[in-house]
Amino acid sequence: MRISVYTVGGTIDKVYFDARSTYEVGAPEVTRLFERAKTTFDCTLTEIARKDSLELTSQDREALRTRVLADDCPLILITHGTDTMTETARALAGITGKTIVLTGALEPARFIDSDAPFNLGMAVAALQTCAAGVYIVMNGHVFAAAQVRKNRETNTFEALD
């Protein structure tokens, strides 16, 4: 199996700086997490941006869409910040012949109690089992991208009615 991974930043890649008591988006964590999990599939990683998802622009989303369209790999994994993940999923709608899964984390992957490894594992499983289309994988669920929202009060993703 071969998958293409695209990273745009978000909490999954954030680094905490004690001196400033702030987070900044750092280098992608996906490769390290895959190595730690001893995965055996082929993976290519392309970094599109290092931004909090609230800072992503329509130009960033268009650049991502262009790269995904040009990619000959049918399995696409995108790590993304959770606040605007659904907007990016909408920007990818209509791409045919590919299974595209967006995931992220509510705590940085560098934190021991992060949900990043679980979400990433679920995302890889979704790539292998879902039909072509765009999906969001968070909180132990695989959602069709057009049928999910982030509930900011509970800090979870939930299906739309």
N, C-alpha and C positions, 0 to 999 in steps of 0.2 A: 504494500500500500504506500502511496505517496500523497502527501498533503502539502499545500502551500499555506503558509502562515503569514498574515499581515498584521502589523501592530500599529496602533495609532496613539498609544499612551493609556491614560486612565490610572485608576487606583492600583490596578494589578502591578504596575511598574513603578509605583511611587517609592521614593526614598525619603526617610525622615532625617532631618538635620537638627541635632540638639541645640547647636549654638543659636539657631534662628527660630527654633520651635515651629518650623514649617515643613511641608512636604513639597517635593518637586518630582516630576516624572523623570525617571532614570532610564537606563538601558532596558530593553525587553527582557523579561524573566522567563519567557516560554522555553527557550533552549535549556536553561538550567533545570526547570521543572521536568521537562521531558527526560533529560539525562538522569535526574534523581529517580524517576519512575522506571528507568531502564527500558524505555520504549525501543521498539525494533523497526519502526516504519521510517521511510525516507521523508525528510522534511526540508523545505526551503523557507527561509524567513526573509521577509521584506519589511523594513521599517518605513512606514509612511509619514508618521509624525510622532512627537513626544509631547503630547498635550493632554491637559485635563479635558474631558469630553465637552465641558461647557465652553471651551475655547476653540473647538473645531468649527471650521467654516464650511460653507457650501463648496468652496474650492477644494478643501481637504477631502470632502466626501466625493466630489467628482474625480479627483486624482485616484482615490481608492477604487471607485467604480471602473475607471479606465484600466487600471492595473489588473483588476479581477477579470474584466472582459478579455484582456489580451493574454491572460494566463491559460496555458493548455491543460492545466491540472483541473480535474472536475471536483476535487475536494478542497474547499477553501475554509480556513479557520481565521477569524479576526478577533484579536484581543482589543478591548475597547473599554472606555469609561462607562459607567452605568447610567449616568444622568441623561445622556443623549443617544444611547445605544439604539433606541427604537427609531430615532430620526435617521441614523445611518442605515439601519435595516430597510427603511422606506426608500432610501436613495439607491439601494441595491435591488429593489423589486424589479421583476421583469427580466432578469438575467436568466437565460435558459441553459439547460444542460449541465448545471453545476449545483452541488449541495454546498450552501454557504451557511456557516454557523458563527454567530457572534457570541462571545462570552467575555467575562471580566471578573472583577472581585470587589467586594465591599470593604476588604482590608488588604493592604499591600501584600504581595506574594512573599516578601521578605519576612513577614511576621509569622511566627510559629502557628498561630491559630487562624491564619487566613483561610478563606474559602476558595482561594485560587486553585490549589491542586485538584480539589474535588470538581470545581466547575470546568477546569481544563480537561480532566478525564471524561466527564460527561459529554463535553463538546466533541472529543475525538470519537466517543461511542456514537454520538448522533451523526457524525459525518459518515460512519460506516453503515448506519441503519436507516437513515431517513432518505426519502425520495428527493430528487432535485427540488430546490426551493431555498428560501431564506428563513433561518431559524435563530432564535435567541435561547441560549441555555444558561439558566441561572437558578439558584435555590433548589436544585434537584429536579428541575422540570425542563422539558424541551417544549418550547412554545413556537407556533407558527408566528413569524415576525409581525404579521399584520394583526395578530390577535393577542397582544400582550402590552402591558404598561408597567412602569415602575411606580409602586406605591411609596411615595416619599415618607409617609407617616410610619409605615412598618419597615421601611428600607428593604422591601422584597419586590419581586416581580410577580405579577398575577395576570391570569387570562382575562381578556375582555369578555363581557357577556354577549 
